[in-house]
């Protein structure tokens, strides 16, 4: 999933981020406001990870996210 979609729907995706990185506080996640660089930095700080490792985790998490918009079903005619 492209990050722009995560950023635009951050209130939904921050719940998933909290599931992945439980040490991040609600306040930290709120203040990140969907900014990918800020999230990577905060993950590194809170978990004591290198910038590269935090980025690797974030990239993996991003790849697992799916579009939360409802699917549009077309009727067969």
C-alpha positions in Angstrom: 0.0 0.0 0.0 1.2 3.5 -0.8 2.0 5.6 2.3 -0.1 8.5 1.1 -3.2 6.3 1.7 -2.1 5.4 5.2 -1.3 9.1 5.9 -4.7 10.2 4.7 -6.5 7.5 6.9 -4.1 7.7 9.8 -6.8 7.5 12.5 -7.7 4.1 11.2 -4.1 2.9 10.6 -2.7 4.1 13.9 -4.7 1.3 15.5 -2.8 -1.2 13.4 0.4 0.6 14.2 -0.4 0.3 17.9 -0.9 -3.4 17.5 2.5 -3.8 15.8 4.4 -1.5 18.2 2.6 -1.6 21.5 5.2 0.5 23.3 4.2 3.5 21.3 1.7 5.6 23.3 -1.6 6.9 22.0 -0.2 10.4 22.3 2.9 9.5 20.3 0.8 7.9 17.6 -1.6 10.9 17.5 1.3 13.4 17.2 2.8 11.4 14.3 -0.3 12.4 12.2 0.6 9.8 9.5 4.1 11.2 8.9 6.2 8.1 7.9 9.6 9.6 8.8 8.3 10.6 12.3 6.9 7.1 12.8 10.1 5.4 11.8 12.1 7.7 14.1 9.7 7.1 17.0 9.9 3.3 16.5 13.7 3.5 16.6 13.7 5.6 19.7 11.2 3.6 21.7 12.5 0.2 20.8 16.2 1.2 20.7 16.6 0.3 17.0 18.9 1.6 14.4 17.4 3.9 11.8 17.8 1.1 9.2 16.1 -1.6 11.4 13.2 0.8 12.2 12.8 1.5 8.5 12.9 -2.2 7.7 10.1 -3.0 10.2 8.0 -0.1 9.0 8.4 -1.2 5.3 7.3 -4.7 6.2 4.3 -3.4 8.2 3.3 -1.1 5.3 3.4 -3.9 2.8 0.9 -5.9 5.0 -1.6 -3.1 5.1 -4.7 -3.4 2.9 -7.1 -0.9 1.5 -9.9 -0.5 4.0 -12.3 1.0 1.5 -15.3 -1.3 0.8 -15.1 -3.3 -2.4 -17.5 -2.4 -5.1 -19.4 -5.4 -6.4 -20.8 -5.3 -9.9 -23.8 -7.3 -10.9 -23.6 -9.6 -13.9 -26.0 -8.7 -16.6 
